[in-house]
Amino acid sequence: MVRDSILLSAHRLIRSMSTLFLTMILARTLTMEEMGIYQLILIITITLGALVPFEMSTSFMYFHNKTDDGKEKDRITANTFVSLFLLAVLTFLILYFGSTFGWFLSSEAMAPMVIWVGVWCFAIIAGSHLENLYVSTGKAKLFSIFSLIYYLVYAATAYLIISRDGELSSIIQFIAVFELVRLVLLQGLYIKQQPFALRLDWALLKQQVIYTGSVGAVTAITIVNGYADKILVKFFSTLEEFAVFAIVSKEIPFVLTITAAVVTVMLSKLSHLYNVKKDVKRTLALWQDTSKILAVIIFPMFWILLFYNEAYISLIYSDTYLTGIPIFLIYLMKFPLGFTVFYTLLLISGKQKLVLINTGIVVGSNLVLSYIGILVFGPYGVAAATVSTAFIGAYLQQRDVCRVFGIRQKELLPYLMIARTFFVSGGIGFLVYYLTGFLPVHAYIRFFIGAGGVMAGTLAAACLLRDIPSGRLPVTWRRRRTA
């Protein structure tokens, strides 16, 4: 698990850096109106890419790691591949004909790019299971090496294309083609190494669909929740104002990189421990140790972004978007919740309906509060509503985890250690920020020096206070490998 987590984190880091690099260039190349259009296209592709697969990739990982039968594993792989491919084709056709007949995406700005948006969505949907496929079959190293090379080439090509003409349509074409190439190469590489028959097992597929029903519904609701704020602001503002809001309200890329990589690997290990080995104690121990590690990494990142917010926005998105700093700071308040991954315990225990109910409560609350907020306070009200409901969601999930696993709330997490890490990292962050203020260097250099100092100081303090489970965690992982 250690190796897989490191490899996946490296791959996700490179991917995030490539995306970040592209965003940095576009923010300085496109007009604010063009950036607004680009953000709308991103919402379309990301929403469809996550919504249409209906969590078949999670279903794949759950069933694949639930059995040791090689033939059944191949049938699960075939079911997932065929289902996602057909869904991808259907999505492409709907987008293409919908625009052609003027049903949607038929505006003068969007219509010429629809076919490429369709290709982009096709590639995302058809390949949404690839990471889980490679991880579950012990090919995380191959996947990570491929991704490293791919995203380096992606970043270099993006720079050349944008430098050449900087047209939004060319950028969309480039992204679509690269996503399609990635799909073909990764799927072809896997089939060459581990071929499987493209036959559907209807009985098994029915089980996968039943499982993915609740999880997919959670994803659907989460997607609505994730973009409801931006869509709402779009209806109440100009394209330029929407561009600013969409930019500063983005999730911080690196916390998603870290959390998603750990969760991808952890879900596989936790599912095996809980469903195959029936070892609840070790399941909780592994989950708690991983949460500690995430807290030590995420908390100092929060303080870095809080203290160096202006340098961060200016560096990533240019001075054009500095007007959005107040909204950025509001959204930053939910950043520390990134260490909480309560939903993984509910998923592996088969309590998808609880996740669905909790997510529904959060989304419903967010929609109501956001609508009231934008009428009263404008975009600031939407931001405050989104942050408030994020904390409500975390509370509901941890409450249900305690009920399902039969433990008291104080046994769920080492709250004293987590609080100590939060405030110690905050103290270190303030001290480093104060000291770097005296450096006669550019604000960007102060930002990097400060970020490095805060991270190093927090990790050093965690080691001295023994907050990092340096002994416990490797033992847990080692037991899992030899189990």
C-alpha positions as CSV (number, residue, x, y, z in Angstrom):
1,M,0.0,0.0,0.0
2,V,2.9,2.4,0.8
3,R,4.3,2.0,-2.7
4,D,1.0,2.2,-4.4
5,S,0.1,5.4,-2.5
6,I,3.4,7.0,-3.4
7,L,3.1,6.1,-7.0
8,L,-0.5,7.2,-7.3
9,S,0.3,10.4,-5.4
10,A,3.2,11.1,-7.8
11,H,0.9,10.5,-10.9
12,R,-1.9,12.6,-9.5
13,L,0.6,15.3,-8.6
14,I,2.0,15.4,-12.1
15,R,-1.6,15.5,-13.5
16,S,-2.5,18.4,-11.1
17,M,0.6,20.3,-12.0
18,S,-0.1,19.8,-15.7
19,T,-3.7,21.1,-15.3
20,L,-2.4,23.9,-13.1
21,F,0.2,24.8,-15.7
22,L,-2.6,24.9,-18.4
23,T,-4.8,27.1,-16.2
24,M,-1.9,29.5,-15.5
25,I,-1.3,30.0,-19.2
26,L,-5.0,30.3,-20.0
27,A,-5.6,32.8,-17.3
28,R,-3.0,35.0,-18.9
29,T,-4.0,34.3,-22.5
30,L,-7.8,34.2,-22.7
31,T,-10.0,37.2,-22.1
32,M,-12.3,37.0,-19.0
33,E,-15.2,36.3,-21.3
34,E,-13.3,33.4,-23.0
35,M,-12.3,32.1,-19.6
36,G,-16.0,32.1,-18.6
37,I,-16.8,30.0,-21.6
38,Y,-13.9,27.7,-20.8
39,Q,-15.1,27.3,-17.3
40,L,-18.6,26.4,-18.6
41,I,-17.1,23.7,-20.8
42,L,-15.1,22.4,-17.9
43,I,-18.3,22.1,-15.8
44,I,-20.0,20.2,-18.7
45,T,-17.1,17.7,-19.2
46,I,-16.4,17.2,-15.5
47,T,-20.1,16.8,-14.7
48,L,-20.8,14.3,-17.5
49,G,-17.5,12.5,-16.9
50,A,-18.4,11.9,-13.3
51,L,-22.2,11.6,-13.6
52,V,-22.7,9.3,-16.6
53,P,-20.4,6.4,-15.4
54,F,-22.6,6.3,-12.3
55,E,-19.6,5.1,-10.2
56,M,-19.1,1.9,-12.3
57,S,-15.4,2.3,-11.5
58,T,-16.2,2.1,-7.7
59,S,-18.4,-0.9,-8.4
60,F,-15.6,-2.5,-10.3
61,M,-13.1,-2.0,-7.4
62,Y,-15.6,-3.3,-4.8
63,F,-16.4,-6.5,-6.6
64,H,-12.9,-7.1,-8.0
65,N,-11.4,-7.0,-4.5
66,K,-14.2,-9.0,-3.0
67,T,-13.2,-12.2,-4.7
68,D,-10.1,-14.2,-5.3
69,D,-11.5,-16.0,-8.4
70,G,-9.5,-15.0,-11.5
71,K,-12.3,-15.8,-13.9
72,E,-14.8,-13.8,-12.0
73,K,-12.4,-10.9,-11.9
74,D,-12.2,-11.0,-15.7
75,R,-15.9,-11.0,-16.0
76,I,-16.1,-8.0,-13.7
77,T,-13.5,-6.2,-15.9
78,A,-15.4,-7.0,-19.1
79,N,-18.7,-5.9,-17.6
80,T,-17.2,-2.6,-16.6
81,F,-15.4,-2.0,-19.9
82,V,-18.4,-2.7,-22.1
83,S,-20.8,-0.7,-20.0
84,L,-18.7,2.4,-19.9
85,F,-17.9,2.2,-23.6
86,L,-21.6,2.1,-24.5
87,L,-22.4,5.0,-22.1
88,A,-19.6,7.0,-23.6
89,V,-20.9,6.5,-27.1
90,L,-24.4,7.4,-26.0
91,T,-23.2,10.6,-24.4
92,F,-21.2,11.7,-27.5
93,L,-24.3,11.2,-29.7
94,I,-26.6,13.1,-27.4
95,L,-24.2,16.1,-27.3
96,Y,-23.6,16.1,-31.0
97,F,-27.3,15.8,-32.1
98,G,-28.5,18.0,-29.3
99,S,-26.3,20.8,-30.6
100,T,-27.0,20.0,-34.2
101,F,-30.8,20.3,-33.7
102,G,-30.4,23.4,-31.5
103,W,-31.6,21.7,-28.3
104,F,-28.6,22.9,-26.2
105,L,-25.0,24.1,-26.7
106,S,-26.1,25.7,-29.9
107,S,-24.9,29.3,-29.2
108,E,-22.5,30.9,-31.6
109,A,-19.6,30.5,-29.2
110,M,-20.2,26.9,-28.2
111,A,-21.6,25.2,-31.3
112,P,-18.2,25.0,-33.2
113,M,-16.6,23.2,-30.3
114,V,-19.4,20.7,-29.4
115,I,-17.9,17.8,-31.4
116,W,-14.7,18.2,-29.5
117,V,-16.5,18.5,-26.2
118,G,-18.2,15.2,-27.1
119,V,-14.9,13.5,-27.8
120,W,-13.5,14.8,-24.5
121,C,-16.6,13.5,-22.6
122,F,-16.4,10.2,-24.5
123,A,-12.7,9.6,-23.4
124,I,-13.4,10.6,-19.8
125,I,-16.4,8.3,-19.4
126,A,-14.9,5.3,-21.3
127,G,-11.7,5.5,-19.3
128,S,-13.1,6.4,-15.9
129,H,-12.3,2.9,-14.5
130,L,-8.7,2.7,-15.7
131,E,-7.0,3.9,-12.5
132,N,-9.0,1.5,-10.4
133,L,-8.3,-1.3,-13.0
134,Y,-4.6,-0.9,-12.8
135,V,-4.5,-0.5,-9.0
136,S,-6.7,-3.5,-8.4
137,T,-4.7,-5.8,-10.7
138,G,-1.3,-4.8,-9.2
139,K,-0.3,-2.6,-12.1
140,A,-0.1,0.7,-10.2
141,K,3.6,1.1,-11.1
142,L,2.9,0.8,-14.8
143,F,-0.1,3.2,-14.6
144,S,2.0,5.8,-12.8
145,I,5.0,5.6,-15.1
146,F,2.7,5.9,-18.1
147,S,0.9,8.9,-16.5
148,L,4.1,10.6,-15.7
149,I,5.3,10.5,-19.3
150,Y,1.8,11.4,-20.6
151,Y,1.3,14.5,-18.5
152,L,4.8,15.8,-19.2
153,V,4.1,15.5,-22.9
154,Y,0.6,17.0,-22.3
155,A,2.1,20.1,-20.6
156,A,4.7,20.7,-23.2
157,T,2.2,20.3,-26.1
158,A,-0.3,22.6,-24.4
159,Y,2.4,25.3,-24.1
160,L,3.3,25.0,-27.8
161,I,-0.3,25.1,-29.0
162,I,-1.3,28.1,-26.8
163,S,1.9,30.0,-27.8
164,R,1.1,29.4,-31.4
165,D,-2.4,30.8,-31.7
166,G,-4.1,30.9,-28.2
167,E,-7.5,30.2,-29.7
168,L,-10.0,28.7,-27.3
169,S,-11.2,26.2,-30.0
170,S,-7.7,25.0,-30.6
171,I,-7.2,24.4,-26.8
172,I,-10.5,22.4,-26.6
173,Q,-9.4,20.3,-29.6
174,F,-6.0,19.6,-28.0
175,I,-7.5,18.5,-24.7
176,A,-10.0,16.2,-26.4
177,V,-7.4,14.5,-28.6
178,F,-5.0,14.0,-25.7
179,E,-7.8,12.4,-23.5
180,L,-8.7,10.1,-26.4
181,V,-5.1,9.0,-26.9
182,R,-4.7,8.4,-23.2
183,L,-7.8,6.1,-23.2
184,V,-6.6,4.1,-26.3
185,L,-3.1,3.6,-25.0
186,L,-4.0,2.7,-21.4
187,Q,-6.8,0.3,-22.4
188,G,-4.7,-1.3,-25.2
189,L,-1.7,-1.7,-22.9
190,Y,-3.8,-3.5,-20.3
191,I,-5.5,-5.8,-22.8
192,K,-2.1,-6.7,-24.2
193,Q,-0.8,-7.8,-20.8
194,Q,-4.0,-9.3,-19.4
195,P,-6.6,-10.0,-22.2
196,F,-10.2,-10.7,-21.3
197,A,-13.3,-11.7,-23.3
198,L,-15.7,-8.9,-24.1
199,R,-18.7,-10.8,-23.0
200,L,-21.3,-9.5,-20.5
201,D,-22.2,-11.6,-17.5
202,W,-25.7,-10.4,-17.0
203,A,-26.2,-11.8,-13.5
204,L,-23.0,-10.3,-12.3
205,L,-23.7,-7.0,-14.1
206,K,-27.0,-6.8,-12.3
207,Q,-25.2,-7.1,-8.9
208,Q,-22.8,-4.3,-10.0
209,V,-25.6,-2.1,-11.1
210,I,-27.5,-2.6,-7.8
211,Y,-24.3,-1.7,-5.9
212,T,-23.5,1.2,-8.0
213,G,-27.1,2.5,-7.8
214,S,-26.6,4.0,-4.4
215,V,-23.0,5.0,-4.9
216,G,-23.9,6.5,-8.3
217,A,-26.8,8.4,-6.8
218,V,-24.4,9.8,-4.2
219,T,-22.1,10.9,-7.0
220,A,-24.9,12.5,-9.0
221,I,-26.0,14.5,-5.9
222,T,-22.5,15.4,-5.1
223,I,-21.9,16.6,-8.6
224,V,-25.0,18.8,-8.3
225,N,-23.7,20.1,-5.0
226,G,-20.2,20.7,-6.4
227,Y,-21.4,22.9,-9.3
228,A,-24.6,24.3,-8.0
229,D,-22.9,27.3,-6.6
230,K,-21.2,28.1,-9.9
231,I,-24.3,27.5,-12.0
232,L,-26.3,29.7,-9.6
233,V,-23.8,32.5,-9.8
234,K,-23.8,32.2,-13.6
235,F,-27.5,32.9,-13.7
236,F,-27.1,36.0,-11.5
237,S,-24.0,37.5,-13.0
238,T,-22.1,38.4,-16.2
239,L,-19.8,36.0,-17.9
240,E,-16.8,37.9,-16.6
241,E,-18.1,37.9,-13.0
242,F,-18.8,34.2,-13.4
243,A,-15.2,33.6,-14.6
244,V,-13.8,35.2,-11.4
245,F,-16.1,33.2,-9.1
246,A,-15.4,30.0,-10.9
247,I,-11.7,30.5,-10.7
248,V,-11.4,31.4,-7.0
249,S,-14.0,28.8,-5.8
250,K,-12.0,25.9,-7.4
251,E,-10.9,23.2,-5.1
252,I,-7.2,23.5,-4.2
253,P,-5.7,20.9,-6.6
254,F,-3.1,19.4,-4.3
255,V,-5.4,18.4,-1.5
256,L,-7.5,16.5,-4.1
257,T,-4.4,14.9,-5.4
258,I,-3.3,13.6,-2.0
259,T,-6.7,12.6,-0.7
260,A,-7.9,10.9,-3.9
261,A,-4.7,8.9,-4.2
262,V,-4.8,7.7,-0.7
263,V,-8.6,6.9,-0.9
264,T,-8.2,5.0,-4.1
265,V,-5.6,2.7,-2.6
266,M,-7.2,2.6,0.9
267,L,-10.6,1.6,-0.4
268,S,-9.1,-1.5,-2.0
269,K,-7.3,-2.5,1.2
270,L,-10.1,-1.6,3.6
271,S,-12.6,-3.6,1.5
272,H,-10.4,-6.6,1.6
273,L,-9.8,-6.4,5.3
274,Y,-13.5,-5.8,6.1
275,N,-15.2,-8.0,3.6
276,V,-12.7,-10.9,3.0
277,K,-10.7,-11.0,6.3
278,K,-13.7,-9.8,8.4
279,D,-11.2,-7.9,10.6
280,V,-13.0,-4.8,11.9
281,K,-10.3,-3.8,14.3
282,R,-7.6,-3.7,11.7
283,T,-9.9,-1.9,9.3
284,L,-10.4,0.9,11.7
285,A,-6.8,1.0,12.7
286,L,-5.7,1.4,9.1
287,W,-8.3,4.1,8.5
288,Q,-7.3,6.0,11.6
289,D,-3.6,5.9,10.8
290,T,-4.2,7.2,7.3
291,S,-6.4,10.0,8.6
292,K,-3.5,11.1,10.9
293,I,-1.1,11.3,8.0
294,L,-3.6,13.3,5.9
295,A,-4.2,15.8,8.8
296,V,-0.4,16.4,9.2
297,I,-0.2,17.2,5.4
298,I,-3.5,19.1,4.9
299,F,-3.5,21.4,7.9
300,P,-0.3,23.2,7.1
301,M,-1.5,23.7,3.5
302,F,-4.5,25.4,4.9
303,W,-2.4,27.9,6.8
304,I,-0.1,28.5,3.9
305,L,-3.0,29.4,1.6
306,L,-4.6,31.6,4.4
307,F,-1.5,33.7,5.0
308,Y,-0.2,33.8,1.4
309,N,-3.6,34.1,-0.3
310,E,-2.7,37.1,-2.5
311,A,0.5,35.6,-3.8
312,Y,-1.2,32.3,-4.5
313,I,-4.1,33.8,-6.5
314,S,-1.7,36.1,-8.4
315,L,0.8,33.3,-9.2
316,I,-1.8,30.8,-10.4
317,Y,-4.5,33.0,-12.0
318,S,-2.8,36.4,-12.5
319,D,-3.6,39.7,-10.9
320,T,-6.8,39.9,-12.9
321,Y,-8.5,37.6,-10.4
322,L,-7.3,39.2,-7.2
323,T,-10.8,40.8,-6.8
324,G,-12.0,37.3,-5.9
325,I,-9.8,36.9,-2.8
326,P,-12.7,37.4,-0.3
327,I,-14.6,34.5,-1.9
328,F,-11.5,32.4,-2.0
329,L,-11.0,32.9,1.7
330,I,-14.5,31.8,2.5
331,Y,-14.1,28.6,0.5
332,L,-10.8,28.0,2.1
333,M,-12.6,27.5,5.5
334,K,-13.7,24.0,4.4
335,F,-10.2,23.0,3.3
336,P,-9.2,21.3,6.6
337,L,-12.1,18.9,6.1
338,G,-10.0,17.3,3.4
339,F,-8.4,14.9,6.0
340,T,-11.8,13.4,6.7
341,V,-12.6,10.4,4.6
342,F,-15.5,9.0,6.6
343,Y,-17.4,7.9,3.5
344,T,-14.9,5.2,2.7
345,L,-15.9,3.3,5.9
346,L,-19.5,3.5,4.9
347,L,-18.8,2.3,1.4
348,I,-16.8,-0.8,2.3
349,S,-19.4,-1.7,4.9
350,G,-22.2,-1.7,2.3
351,K,-24.0,1.3,3.7
352,Q,-24.2,3.2,0.5
353,K,-27.7,4.3,1.3
354,L,-26.5,6.2,4.4
355,V,-24.0,8.1,2.2
356,L,-26.8,8.8,-0.2
357,I,-29.2,10.1,2.5
358,N,-26.5,12.3,4.0
359,T,-25.4,13.7,0.7
360,G,-29.1,14.4,-0.2
361,I,-29.4,16.4,3.1
362,V,-26.3,18.3,2.3
363,V,-27.3,19.1,-1.3
364,G,-30.8,20.1,-0.3
365,S,-29.5,22.4,2.4
366,N,-26.9,23.9,0.1
367,L,-29.4,24.6,-2.7
368,V,-31.8,26.4,-0.3
369,L,-29.1,28.3,1.6
370,S,-27.2,29.2,-1.6
371,Y,-30.4,30.6,-3.3
372,I,-31.2,32.7,-0.2
373,G,-27.6,33.7,0.1
374,I,-27.2,35.0,-3.5
375,L,-30.4,37.0,-3.1
376,V,-29.2,38.6,0.1
377,F,-25.4,38.7,-0.1
378,G,-24.6,37.9,-3.7
379,P,-21.8,35.5,-4.5
380,Y,-20.6,35.8,-0.9
381,G,-23.8,34.2,0.4
382,V,-23.4,31.3,-2.0
383,A,-19.8,30.7,-0.8
384,A,-20.8,30.8,2.9
385,A,-23.7,28.4,2.3
386,T,-21.4,25.9,0.5
387,V,-18.9,26.0,3.3
388,S,-21.5,25.6,6.0
389,T,-23.1,22.6,4.4
390,A,-19.7,20.9,4.0
391,F,-19.4,20.9,7.8
392,I,-22.9,19.5,8.1
393,G,-22.0,16.7,5.7
394,A,-18.8,15.8,7.7
395,Y,-20.8,15.6,10.9
396,L,-23.5,13.4,9.4
397,Q,-20.9,10.9,8.0
398,Q,-18.9,10.6,11.2
399,R,-22.1,10.0,13.2
400,D,-23.2,7.2,10.9
401,V,-19.7,5.6,10.9
402,C,-19.9,5.4,14.7
403,R,-23.3,3.7,14.5
404,V,-22.3,1.2,11.8
405,F,-19.1,0.1,13.5
406,G,-20.5,0.2,17.0
407,I,-18.0,2.6,18.5
408,R,-18.3,5.8,20.5
409,Q,-17.6,9.1,18.8
410,K,-14.4,9.7,20.9
411,E,-13.0,6.4,19.6
412,L,-13.4,7.3,15.9
413,L,-10.5,9.7,15.7
414,P,-7.6,11.0,18.0
415,Y,-9.2,14.4,18.3
416,L,-6.6,15.8,20.7
417,M,-3.8,14.9,18.3
418,I,-5.8,16.4,15.3
419,A,-6.5,19.7,17.2
420,R,-2.9,19.9,18.3
421,T,-1.7,19.4,14.8
422,F,-4.1,22.1,13.5
423,F,-3.0,24.8,16.1
424,V,0.7,23.9,16.0
425,S,0.8,24.2,12.2
426,G,-1.1,27.5,12.5
427,G,1.5,28.8,15.0
428,I,4.3,27.7,12.7
429,G,2.5,29.2,9.7
430,F,2.1,32.6,11.4
431,L,5.7,32.7,12.5
432,V,7.1,31.8,9.1
433,Y,4.7,34.3,7.4
434,Y,5.9,37.0,9.8
435,L,9.6,36.2,9.2
436,T,9.4,35.9,5.4
437,G,7.8,39.4,5.4
438,F,11.3,40.8,6.1
439,L,12.8,39.1,3.0
440,P,13.7,41.6,0.2
441,V,12.5,39.2,-2.5
442,H,9.5,39.0,-4.8
443,A,6.1,37.9,-3.3
444,Y,6.2,34.6,-5.3
445,I,9.6,33.7,-3.8
446,R,8.3,34.5,-0.3
447,F,5.4,32.3,-1.0
448,F,7.5,29.3,-2.0
449,I,10.0,29.9,0.9
450,G,7.1,30.2,3.3
451,A,5.3,27.2,2.0
452,G,8.4,25.0,2.4
453,G,9.1,26.4,5.8
454,V,5.6,25.7,7.1
455,M,5.4,22.2,5.7
456,A,8.9,21.3,7.0
457,G,8.2,22.9,10.4
458,T,4.8,21.1,10.8
459,L,6.3,17.7,9.8
460,A,9.2,18.2,12.2
461,A,6.8,19.1,15.0
462,A,4.6,16.1,14.2
463,C,7.6,13.8,14.4
464,L,8.8,15.3,17.7
465,L,5.3,15.0,19.2
466,R,4.9,11.5,17.7
467,D,1.8,12.5,15.9
468,I,2.8,10.7,12.7
469,P,2.2,6.9,13.3
470,S,5.7,6.1,12.0
471,G,5.8,2.7,13.7
472,R,2.1,1.8,13.6
473,L,1.4,2.5,10.0
474,P,4.1,0.3,8.4
475,V,3.1,-2.5,10.7
476,T,-0.5,-2.2,9.6
477,W,0.4,-2.2,5.9
478,R,2.9,-5.0,6.4
479,R,0.2,-7.2,8.0
480,R,-2.1,-6.5,5.1
481,R,0.5,-7.7,2.6
482,T,1.2,-10.9,4.5
483,A,-2.5,-11.6,5.3
